[in-house]
């Protein structure tokens, strides 16, 4: 009885959120097959309130979609004589394989630098970089990584893409490229006022290989010798088949 009373008093002492984000996705699972050429996720939600809308400060919504993290090395090549060689390198300890940011307004108007670093909202803040060489310009390598992955649609900054209606309803869509990595993709919904996060909600999109893609992936990683033999057999069979067709046409 005393324990229940203490729990009740603790819950009563917790502050009640004036505004809270609730959201959903058009689909929570994406299947990668041999003919997979990308997907589009529809994202929608609403803002639940315990009181009237506060119009004294601007309300903002930011949605991020983050793929599985990976470690990688970014290298800079330079032409030395007739050949190109690697001259510098930067080791990136953790970088998302995909990172898409959608906002209801320019991100500089919604978050402060401290808020960005604390919640890892922008593409740059989502990357933890460790220099392989202390003499390397880390900023230049990080910008190069962001530029390369932006060109391949793996990193996206969609400012103003979230449609916010009457400071209550919001929706947007995120295009996922064909070169998705299998794994769990974290989706975050951030509600902001005065450049501070006042509410946050998270969910997950499951990306899985299916059919022949799943079979070949499992075979390559679980039984590499058998995968190598199968690849060799297919190459020999394809070569013999092409040769046979050529001889038939020639005769």
Secondary structure by P-SEA (a helix, b strand, c coil): caaaaaaaaaaaabbbbcbbbbccccccbbbbccccccbbbbbbbbbbbcccccccbbbbbbbbbbcbbbbbbbbbbbbccccccccbbbbbcccccbbbbbccccccccccaaaaaaccccccccccccccccccaaaaaaaaaaaaaaaacccccccccccccccccccbbbbbcccccccbbbbbbbbbccccccbbbbbbbbbbccaaaaaaaaaacccaaaaaaaaaaaaaaaaaaaaaaaaaaac
